Structures are given as C-alpha cells and as structure tokens.
Amino acid sequence: MDSILVRGGRPLSGRIAIAGSKNACLTLMPAALLTDEPLTLTNAPRLADIRTMAVLLESLGCEVASLQDGRVLVVGTEHISNHRADYDIVRKMRASILVLGPMLARDGAAVVSLPGGCAIGARPVDLHLEALAALGAELDLRDGYVHARAPRGLHGARFTFPLVSVGATENALMAATLARGTTVLENAACEPEIADLVRCLRRMGARIEGEGTGTLVIEGVDRLHGTTHPVIPDRIELGTYMLAPAIAGGSVELTGGSRALVAAFTEKLEATGVTVEDTEDGLRVTRPEGRLRPVDVVTAPHPGFPTDLQAQMMALLTLADGTSQLEERIFENRFMHAPELMRMGARIEVHGGTATVTGVEELRGAPVMATDLRASVSLILAGLAAKGETRVARVYHLDRGYERLEAKLSSCGAAIERMTRDGGAPGQAPAEQVEGQ
Ligand code: EPZ
C-alpha cells in the first residue's frame, strides 16, 4: 500500500494546471446511456474513479475508449447487453448509482446495487428513488439492489427535493430528458457540475432550462444524439491547490480555473489574509508574511462554501492566529481528518457538526492515516507546512480524486514523494481497501 512522504517548511512557487472535474465527469459518462451514439468527453481527468466508472459502463456492454493519454473518453453505448450494476463495482464508488436514471430512461429497466455508506456518512439514495418514482419508475428494493422498471416509459412530473442533493438531481435530470412531457425539478442542486451536465445534454438534443437556479424545467424528447463535450475544470482540485501556497508560503499560479468556480471559498481564503489575483490563465495565490487571520466556515450547497473543501480549509486554519469555527452541514461524519491533524500538533475540538480550531504557531510532521479522499489531501497540505516529515498512509484515497498530486506539488518546490512499504515502485490500491465515496 503506497504512502506519501512530505518534508515541510518549503515555500512554493510555480504553476499548477487544474484538470477536468472528477464529479462532472462521473455524471457525464453515464449520460452517454441516453443515446446509442458515441459521447466524446474532452479534458477528462485521469483518476481512479473515472476508471471505475469506465469498468461499470463496460460491464453494461458499453465501449469506453481512452484517447490522448486519458484526456479524451469516447463512450459508445450501441450494444447495452446488461442492465445490472453489480455490488462489487458499486461499493467502490457511490457515483455508480448515476447509471440508474439513464438506464431506466433508455430501456425501461435497471438493477443497480445500493451503494451502501462510506467513511463520511450513511449517504442514502432515497431522494434518487423518490424522484425517479415521481417520473413513473416502479422500484423494488430487495437483496441490496434497486430493481427498477418503467414498462410504459417515464412521464414528466413536478418534483420538489426535500433537501438539496447533487446526485439525485443528476439522476432525475438525466431520466427526465427522455420522459414523455414536461418535468419540473424544484429545490434542485445548483452545483457547476450540474450546469455542465445540462450543457452536455443540450448538445445531445435535450430541452432543459434553469441550470444554476434551484428549478430545472425539462421538456422530454424522443431521442438524444451523440456529441463532444469539454469537462469543466475541477473546482475542488482548484481550491485544494490554492491552499498549497496559502499554507506552505510562496506564490503559485493555478491555470485552467477561475474565481467564479470557487467564489465562496475564495472569499473565506482572502479573509485570512491570503491574496488571490486573477491572471490571464487562472488565479495566482500568494501567502503574506506572518500568521493568517482565523475565519469561520459553514458548508452549504452551491453557491455556499463547498463541503469538499472543508477538510483542506481546516488544515490551513490550524495555523491561524486565533480561533476558527468550522460547521459541516452536508455530511454527518466529515471531521475524520481532525484527529490526524491533532497528531501533528493541531488544537481541534469536535462537537457534533462543529469543529473549533485554535490556531498554533507550528505543526510537527508525523505518520498519519488517510480516511477519505478530501481528508487525505488535507493531511498532505498540513505536511507542507509542518516541521519535519509527514507520512500519509492509505493514499489510494488520494488517487481517486487527485491526478499526479506529487508531481504537481514537487514541480512548485515541495519535498514530496510516493513510497511503498517495500520501497518498490508505487502500486495500485488494494481492491478490498477501496470503499465508496
Ligand atoms: C456529490 O455527492 C459529490 N460526489 C460529493 O463529492 C459532494 O461532497 C456532494 O455531492 C455534496 O456536494 C459526486 O458528485 C460524485 P448529495 P452526492 O446527494 O451526490 C444526503 C468528493 O469528495 N442525501 O448532494 O452523493 C447525503 O447523505 C465527493 O468528490 C440523502 O439523504 O451528495 C448528504 O448528507 C464526496 N438522500 C446530503 O444529502 C439521498 O438520496 C448531500 O448529498 C441523497 C443524498
């Protein structure tokens, strides 16, 4: 099992290119099931989760070609031979549930394993199922699978989400594109990844209005066609790497991303005293002299502060000159990075959904354990600032969402390298250790 070794205390300088969005790509790939013509995705990220989604689609009979060193994916769905998404794939990645809506809309049948929980929470899929039932799906939950049918096809409906759900919005949106009549989805998620999905579906011939607002209106059509679509930049990768110079010192330009993708996060980052400048190719982040100011953070659906950047922001705030409160309102168990940061000398008190961080002058390197994708990168960030060596174990979590992380950071002067237990070449994640997220 690989680990990453970071020797802290080196200010960063240079440029980091931001890749395509993992979470956009994980909904764009199953959207290909809505047509029997190829869907080509450019600017695709090269990540373990993307490979897992490709394996799932291929298990259904799709062909997924990876071109230009993985940057371009061509998803061919002419011969869907199987409508069953097996547990052994779904358990590795919760986003697998996103094949349910498209398969139902395309062929009126789908059997998809329930994803089960993961490290950050129970993460039920009840809202996905309620929305699809409103569109006319007949759903039967048994032996850990959703057995879904729509013998007379799906029909338009007005559905209000009881709480904002990115995945449930994506599943319902994709299914509604081929439903008979008009669908209105209210209290829908407004994440940029959903706007990107809407743009792609429109290119495929779908008729959708309202992206970026809480209400999506979809006029069902008889069929969709293939297209080529560029995946939007990954705003969570962008925010993560903005925090690298912020915590380690120095100045780094992040290319390929824009302030608009990370507005709420950037506002909080600038409130600590870090400077963020718009450049021709993206954003430049510079750490000022001296300690940063503490800030309070509350995670919320877009356009609020992204839950996927909470762990990384906490790493920064462990070194602020004062006390910060971080409130996690999206997931019930997303502070697992806190005990690991405390091993490095951070002072954090967690009570329910709130973490109180009292800034310290210095973190000290230590062996720490990654528990989930975003927690693992927060430990890497802390290691960049810590005195001494930090070894982050179980970095297969990292590989799910961060492409070539060591190369990107070491190109800016970080002392960071990937190790294996026997010192050999880095290997793949042990299958039994990878759980869904
Ligand atoms: C997406 O997960 C992202 N994953 C997550 O990113 C992200 O943290 C999350 O949205 C919130 O922004 C992908 O896009 C692949 P939700 P998703 O449905 O769709 C509850 C990362 O690190 N809920 O918006 O699963 C749920 O438990 C990952 O890249 C229900 O109760 O998130 C949570 O508390 C982690 N019932 C809240 O809603 C449901 O049917 C928001 O979840 C669905 C969700």
Boltz pocket constraint, residues with backbone or C-beta under 6 A from the ligand:
constraints:
  - pocket:
      binder: B
      contacts: [[A, 22], [A, 23], [A, 24], [A, 26], [A, 94], [A, 95], [A, 121], [A, 122], [A, 123], [A, 124], [A, 125], [A, 126], [A, 127], [A, 128], [A, 129], [A, 163], [A, 164], [A, 165], [A, 166], [A, 167], [A, 168], [A, 307], [A, 308], [A, 329], [A, 330], [A, 331], [A, 332], [A, 373], [A, 374], [A, 401], [A, 437]]
      max_distance: 6.0
